[in-house]
Amino acid sequence: MKLYKGQPGGLDLTPILLKARTGKRFWFETCWLAVSLLSVCSSHPSQHMLLKEEAADVYDELWAASEDIAQMTLKLPFLEHMQSGDLQADDYVNFMIQDINYLLKVTDMLKEMSQKVKQEDIKKFMKNRFESYKKFGEMMLKQFNLKGVSEIKPIPAMEKYLSDYRTIMEKEEPIYFAVSLLPCSRLWLWLANQLKETYCNAYFIWKKNNMHGNPEKHYRNLLNANLKTNDQIQRAVEIFRQQMQNEHNFFAASLDEKVHLFRLSTSVILQKQPLSVSLYDTTVPRLRRCSAKMESGKWFWFESCLMAVCLLSMSSGLLLDDAHGVLYSSSQKKGSFGVDTDIYDRLWSSNFDIAVQTLKLPFLNHMKHGDLQSDYYVNFMIQDINYLLEVTDMLEEMTNKPIADEDMKEFFQGRYKSYKEFSELMLDQFNLKGVSEIKPIPAMEKYLSDYRTIMEKEEPIYFAVSLLPCSRLWLWLANHLDISYGNAYFIWKKNNMHGDPEEHYRKLLDNHLTTKDQKKRANEIFRQQMQNEHNFFAASLDE
């Protein structure tokens, strides 16, 4: 019997058919032919099977020879947690910052290749790819409000990936640089189409942005025309696999499963109810799924520690809402600004309306539901990192000013030290050298401008007042966002739900804001900065 092209598995069914009666054989062969033709016509990527003996071309052979790496990549924790929607968003921020750097660096290499390649068809390919990458790079920089990527430090996996690109560009024939580009184009398209996500998933935006495309039209004819000998094809396979492995390694490095498990185990004690055996019962199976590859001994100790945390929580019976009551109930009952109460509390209670409005904004509402599309969070975090570094610089200026009051001087020195340490931690976490390439959005630009105006034109105590809205608002928002550890944005809640601004501000404000006019001016500045915070959150997602 003839083997039809696309026949699943390439099985020879002749022995089976010879045993069948003539009529049945006719219908069986007819149906099988129909299935074969449907398979050929649909040619769905996930169903594609390339028979080595009838390989259509090099383009297909490269993918078939490396599809095992694609399958391994799909099973990596980063992509599994993306699909589940519980990948903590800061990991995605880091991933995207690295990817933007990759895009711009490869664009630069394509520019070099388009200028130095002589062979006409390859030169045309390099020029077209350069123009496409350049356009996409400019779009990404604009989307994330970046001027460039000089401040991004590549992680080791990305550093090796880019180094391999450059080595291929400098030491191999130009056609192999074309080969080296293909794994990214094919793999990301394939991964995006394999991920089972809906719009309610925070990472649907990644799937949506990468699930369409047609690398075949750029690569197939070029590769077939320039890779003809066995040696050429073999070298192409080696380079293709090398770059597929680099892709795999980048995804692997973008989430350390042990870090994710640690976050889950520590975050359960931050929920709004005491941990119980029932929570343990729901948490452990989730962790087991995450840690299927963990050695049995390590898992035993991990599970034991989690159970201990749960039991300790049950015995302490600590309710997070009780802690909130201590922190916030007093300040929310103070009434109007004119009531003779502590200035620290009055500033908050007089501007509490802005806090409530901010909590209801689309950005935070979608964070709460876990369906804020993650690219918005990337932009938000990039802006926030810039804010942090800029305010740190202003605090350094304040420490160098001739301030007579010792408590005020100590306040600015302490705040500068704290902000500087946090700035360094954030730069290290997101693999940045600095923020000179970040363009502030209009809402952030005004916020920072207001800070500088206060610093330059007001008494030092009012700059202290201007810092307080951020400290109090983010703490309050984090504690009032109903988010659990299964939400992609729990990391933001967790990172901001602890702190005690009262320790730094209350006594200082009481000592230096004593007159009615001083308190009135302090309230104006506090409200202005609360509004700037509101405007930043509002600008971070246009509904």
Secondary structure, 3 states (H helix, E strand, C coil): CCCCCCCHHHCCCHHHHHHCCHHHHHHHHHHHHHHHHHHHHHCCHHHCCCCHHHCCCHHHHHHHCCHHHHHHHHCCHHHHHHHHCCCCHHHHHHHHHHHHHHHHHHHHHHHHHHHHCCCHHHHHHHHHHHHHHHHHHHHHHHHCCECCCCCECCCHHHHHHHHHHHHHHHHCCHHHHHHHHHHHHHHHHHHHHHCCCCCCCCCHHHHHHHCCCCCHHHHHHHHHHHCCCHHHHHHHHHHHHHHHHHHHHHHHHCCCHHHHHHHHHHHHHHCCCCCCHHHHHHHHHHHHHHCCCCCHHHHHHHHHHHHHHHHHHHHHCCCHHHHHHHHHHHHHCCCCCCCCCCHHHHHHHHCHHHHHHHHCCHHHHHHHHCCCCHHHHHHHHHHHHHHHHHHHHHHHHHHCCCCCCHHHHHHHHHHHHHHHHHHHHHHHHCCECCCCCECCCHHHHHHHHHHHHHHHHCCHHHHHHHHHHHHHHHHHHHHHCCCCCCCCCHHHHHHHCCCCHHHHHHHHHHHHCCCHHHHHHHHHHHHHHHHHHHHHHHHCCCC
